[in-house]
Amino acid sequence: MLEAILIFGIINGLIYSLVALGFTTAYGISGIVNLAHGAFFVVGAYLYGLFLQPLSNIIPQEFSFLAPVTAAILSIIITGVIGSIFYRITLHHILGDEVSVLITSIIGCVIFQKLIYITMGYAAAFQFRIEPLLSGQVRVLNTYVPSGHVLAAIISLIAFSVLAIFISKTKTGRAMKALSQDLESAMLMGVSTEKMYTFTSLLSAGLASLAGILYTSALTQGVASQMWMQALAISFTVVVLGGLGSIKGSIFGGLIFGIAEYAATKLLPGGGVLQQSIPFIVIIIALLIRPKGLFGKKIEME
């Protein structure tokens, strides 16, 4: 039992970490708490499902693996563009007003939810099937794990690694890092906050889309228009545990949450019924013990 809890907890935790990655990246670079992250999570999953079926019919059987890859790439790109447009039209004009940003971004989630109802219809808005990335199971030590779960966890690790390399090795990434460390100094050195914040919005929405694809294909095998609330609950839990704005903290926060959630559902009486409440329970406990998270930025009073 303990082995299964650790294995499934780690695998689920890596996927949860990716769910929060775009959210914490946006805050770490631009200081924006963009709750529309949940909407981009859902939009990405829907776009993936919509692209997958026609691509599966077009692509020859011997190259069938290209269908989910192509669908995922298209979904990530389109969702990223939608995210950057949403930022430019709405959040860009109210930067610095945290309350307005929160209200506007949560309204954005509701608008996207209603748009899905209008375009997809009631049935698909309530439950839209997302096929697993892989079928079958693989053996991890003495535990059998669905292959799609393992692949989703591996892709999550790759996404974290690519983002870390991008931020540390590329010119754009170093400019983003400079903004996160010292806004005024970065601006004096010629870094355009307008361009960087727009690009960060594109990047974070693309990451949300990837997270939506992996989460729904591996863990739920379906997406619903109201799932943006679930994505935000996971994101909040992970960033509260790891620290808002800390990419490294997202990994550790996701792993802690994944193991704690799986252990609770298997060991506690009625744990499965409580599963939807576990994120909020973890948030309360984490805030009581360590409000800034494991790797959160220290906030000093002026």
N, C-alpha and C positions, 0 to 999 in steps of 0.2 A: 504493500500500500504506500509506504513512504517513498519508494523508488518511483512509483507512478505519479505521486503528487509532485515530486521534484521535476520529473521529465515533462509532464504536461504543464506544470506551473511555469517552467522556464520557456517552453515553446509558446504558450499563450502570452507570457510576459513580454517576449520579444515582439510579438504582434501588437500588444498594447503599447509598447514603447514607440512603435512606428505611428500608431494612431495619434500620439501626443507630439511627435517630432515636429510636424509643421506648425502646430500651435506654439510650442516653446521656441521654435526658430524665429517666428514672426515677432514674438515679444523680445527675444534676446537681441535682435538686430534693430528693430524699430520702436520697441517699447509699447506696441499695440496689442491689447488683449482682444483679439479678433474672434468673437464667438461664431462668426460665419464659417469658421473652420468645420463645424459640424455639418453645415450644408454642403460644403465641398466634398466632404467624406461621402455623403449620400449621392451627390451628383456624379462623382467619379464611379461609384459602383453601378449606378443605373446606366451610364454611358458605356461602361465595359460590357454589361449584359446585352445592351442594344447592338453593339458592334460585333459581339462574339458570334451570334447566330448566323448572320449573313456571311461573315468571313469564314466560318466553318463550312458553309455550303460552297463557297467560291474556291478556297484553297484545296489543292489535291490531298488525298488521304495520307500520302507518304510524307507530306510536309504539314500535317495537322497541328504540330506544335506551334507553328507560326500564327495560327488564329488567335489564341489567347495573348501571345506576345504583342501582336499588332493591335489588338483591341485595347490592351493595357496602355500601350504607347499613345494611341490616339486619345484615350480617355484622359491620361495625365496631361497631355499637351492642351487639350480643349478646356479641361477644368482649370489648369493654370492660367490660361488666357481669361477665362471667366472671373477667376479670383483677382487678377490684376485690374480688370475693368471695374469690378465691384469696388475695389479700393479707390481707384481714380475718381469714380462717380460719387462715392459716398464718404468713406473714411478720410480721404486725403484732405477734405475741406474742414474737418472737425478735429484734426490732430491737436492733442494737448487738452482736449475736453474729454476726460476718461468716461464720464457718465454718458455723454452723447455717443461716444464710440461703442460702449456696451449696448445701449438701447438700439442704435442703428444696426449693429451687427446681428443682434438677436431678431430684430424685425426682418433682416435679410434671410435668416433661417426660415422664418414663417413664410415669407414670399416664395422662396425656392420650394418649400413643401407644397404650397398651393399650386405652383406651376407644374409640379410633378403630377398632382391630381388632375389638372386640366389636360396635360399632354399625354399621360399614360392611362388615364381612366382609374376608377375606384379600385378595381381588383388588383391591378399592377402596383398602384400606389400603396396598397395595404400589404402586399407580399409579391415580390418579383424574384423569380428563381435565378440564382447565380451558381453556375456549375463549379464543382471543385476543380482546382488546378490539375490535380492528379488523382487517379483512382488507386485503390489498394492500400496496403499497409507496409510499414517497414519496422524492423525490430531494433529498438534502442535498448541495449542491455537486455533485460528480461521483459521489457514492456513493448507491446505492439502499438504503434502510433500511426494514424492516417497519414499517407504520403503527402497529401495536400497541406497538412499542418506543418510538417517538417520543411517543405519547400517554402511556405510562407515565412517561417522563422528565418530560414537562410537568406531569403530576399530582404527581409528586414535588416539583418546584420550587414548585408551588402549595401543597402541604402544608407545606413549610418556611416559606414566606412567611406563611401563615395562622397557624402556630404562633408565629412571631416577633411578629406583630401582636398575637396573643392575649396573649402574655406581657408585652408592653410597654404595651398600651393598656387592658386590662381589670383590674378590681379583683382578680379571682381570679388572673390572670396575674402581677400585681405582688406579690401575697402569695406565690406560688410562687417568684418571683425573690428576694424578701426571705428566704425560708427557705434558698435556696441560698447566699445571701451571708453571712448571720449568723443562725443558728438562735435563739440566746438573745434577741437584739434583736427578732426577728420575734415570738417568743412573748410578750415584754413588751408589744408593741404590739397584742396580742390575736389574732394569727394562730393558728388551731387546727391544730396539726400532724397531729392524727388525721384531720381532714376533708381537709386538703391532701394528705396522703400517700395516702389512699384515692382522691381524685380523680386524683392523679398516676398511680396504678396503673391506673385506668380509662382515662386518656388514653394512657398508654404501650401498653397492650394494644390499644386501638383503632388506634393507629399501626402496631403490629405486624401487625394484621389487614389494614390497607390495604397494607402492604408485601408481605404474603403474596399478596394478590390480584394486585398489579401484577407481582411477580416471577414467579409461576407462570403468569400469562396471557401475559406478554411473553417470558420467557426459557426456560421449561421446558415450557409448555403442559400441565402436570400437577403434581400434588402427591402426596407419599407421607408416611405417618405418621412416618417416621424423618427427614424433612427438617428437623426442628428442629435437628439437629446442623449442617446446612449453614447454616441461618440464624444460628446462634450463631458459626460460623466466620467468616462475613462480618461480623457485628457486631463481633466481637473485632478483626478486621483493621482495620476502619474506625476504631474508637475508639482503637486503638493508634497508628494513623497520625495521627489528628486530635486525640486527647486525650480521655480519659474524662471525661464531664460537659460537653463543649463542643459545643453545637449547631452553631456555625459550623465547628468542626473536623470534624464529621461530613460536611459537604459536601465539604471539601477532601480528607479522608481517603478518601471514596468515589470521588472523581474520580481521585485518584492510584492507588488500587487498581484501578479499572475500566480505566484505560489500561494499567497494568502487566500486568494479567491478560490483556487482549486481545492486547497485544504479545507476551507470552510464548507464548500458544497459537498465534500465527501465525508467529513468527520462530524459536522454538527447535525443534530436532529432537525430535519426540515431545511437542510442547507440549500437544496436546489430551489426551494421556494424563495429563500432569502437572496438568491444570486443577484437579482437586480438592485438590491439594497446594499450589497457589500461595498461598492465604490464609495457610497456616502458614509458608511460606517468607518471605512479606512481613512477617509478625509478627516473626519472628526478626531479620530485617534491621533493621526499625524499632526494635525494642527495643535493639539494639546501638548504633544511631546516635543515637536520641533517645527515651529510655525514656518520657518524659511526653507524647510526641506534639507536634504542631504548636501546639495551643492548649490543652493539658491544664492542669488546675489545679496550682499549685505546692503540694507537701506539705512542711510544715516540721516538723522534729523538735521535740518539746516537751522 
